[in-house]
Amino acid sequence: MSEIIEQARAFIDAAYGATDAKGLAHSREVGDLLAALGCDEDVVATGLLHDVVEDTGTDVETLRQKFGDQIADLVYALSEDEAIADYAERKRALREGVAIAGPTALTISAADKVSRLRAADRAGKVVPERKLLHYQQTADLLVAQGITSPHVAEIQRRLRNRRLQRPAEAAAAPAAPAAG
């Protein structure tokens, strides 16, 4: 393992600590997905760090000092603007920022979505409709921007499977009692 990846792993271990095992596991999985694609060490390190600003209160300048401009700028692009209160607007702004940041940010975003969907599937969780819409819009953006990694295909497949499951879930749900 390269030095930059080891530093990123140590950084997220310390930043997440024992308080956010899910966040730490997600960050590690994104890094592993990028490594499996054959991405370079800076991309893998960025994948490991991609949520640390949102999840831990670490600021971008700390990342800049420790990991340099390229990684810090990518993490910034991959981080939501918490000042935007409306969910749909915040996610739209995130997608726009990722697109502006370019192919590397888009590739990391794809790995992020794959990890999130896999985690939900492993846990048997229902993903809220607004989140599924964001994932679909992200997949559409990835395709429009020419990102053709296996992760994009997996996102599309998992979303398609979830859409097919929705009617079955609705049919299995108990009917609401009739109003008196």
N, C-alpha and C positions, 0 to 999 in steps of 0.2 A: 504494500500500500504506500502511496506517495506521501510525502511530508504534508502537503497542503490538505489532503483528505484526512490524514491523522489529526491535523490541527482543527479542521472543521468538526470532526467527530468529538474531539475533546471539548471543543467550544459548546456544541449543543448538549453534550452530557452535563456540563456545568450549568448552562443556561436553563435547561429544562429541569435538571435535578430529579428528585424523587416525586416532585409535585405534579408533573404532567407526563406520565408514562405513555399516554396515547399520542401526544404531540411528538415526543421523542421517537416512538416507534414509527410514526408517519414520516418524520424527517429522514430517518434511517432508510425506510423503504424507498422513498423517492431517490435518495442517493444510490441505492442498490439498483433500482430500475434504470437509472442513467448509466451506471457502470456496465450493466448487462447489455445496453445498447452500444457500448464501445465509446461513449463520450469521453472527452479528455478530462484530466484531473480537476481543472478549474470548474468545469460544468458539474461534475460530480460533487465537488465541494459546495458549489452554489445550491445544488439540489438539497444537500444536507442542511444548509442554512436558510432555505427559502422562506420558512415561516417564523424564524426566530424573532424578527422584529415585531410581528403581530402577536405572537404567543407569549413572549417573555419580557417585553419592555426594553429589550436591547435596542439601542439606536443605530442607525445606519452609519454614523460617524465612527462608532466603536468597530463595526465591521470594516470600514474603510481603513482604519489604522492597523487592524490585525490582518486583513486579507487583501487589501488593495482596492483601487477604484473599480476595476471591472466587476469583481464579485459584489462589492457593495452596491454598485449601480444596478446590477441584475436583481439583487434581493429587493432593492427599493422598488423596481418595476413590478416585482411579483408580490408586493405587499399592498393590501387594501388601504385606502384612505379612510381611516376611522372617523374623519370629520364629516363624511357623507353619511347621513343618517339613514336615508332610504336604501333598502337592500338592493333593489333592482338597479338603481342609479350607481351605487357603490360597486356592484359587480360589473356594470357596463364600463365604468371608469377603469376598473382593474383590467378588463379585457383590452381596452384601448391602449393602456400603458404597456401591457405585455406585447401587443402588436407593434407598437412604436419601438420597443426595445429590440425586436428582431427575432431571428430564428432560434437563437440559444434560449431566450426567455420563453418562446413558444414551446420548445422541446421540453423544458423544465415544467411548464404549465401542464403539458400533456401527461407527464409522469405523475404530477401532483393529482390530477383527476383520476388517473388509473388507480393510484393508491387509495384515494378516497372511496371510489366505487368498489374496489376489492374489499376494503375494510367493512363497508356496509353489507356487502354480500356475505362475507365471513360471519358477521354478527347477525345476519338475517334481519337487518334494519330496513324500515321503510324510509326512503329518502324523500324529504319534503318536495312537493311539486316545484316550488320556486328554485330550489337547488338543482333539480333535474333540468329545469329550463336553462339555468346558468351553464350547466355542464354541456347541454346541447348547443348552446350559443358558442361556447368555447370550442367544441368539436367543429362546428361550422367555420369558425375563425381559423382554426388550425388548417382545415382543408383549403380554405380560401387563400391562406398564406403559403400554401405549398408544402406543409409539413405532412410527411407521409410515413411516419414511423409506425411500427407495430402498435405503439401506444394509442395512436389515433384510431386505428382499426378496433382495438380493444374497447376504447371508450364508446365508439359507435355501437359495437355489439352489445355491451352491457346496457347501454341506454335502450336499445331496441328490445332486449329481453325484459327490461323493466316495464316498458310500454305494453308489451304483450301480457305481462303479469297483472297489470292494473285492472283490466276487466274481470279477471278471475278473483282478484282480491275484493272487488266491489260486490260481486255476486255472492261471495262467501260471507260478507259482513251481515250481521243481523239487521233486520229491517227496523227502522225507527218506529216507536209506538205511534199509532194514529192519535191525532188530537181529538179530545173529547167531545 
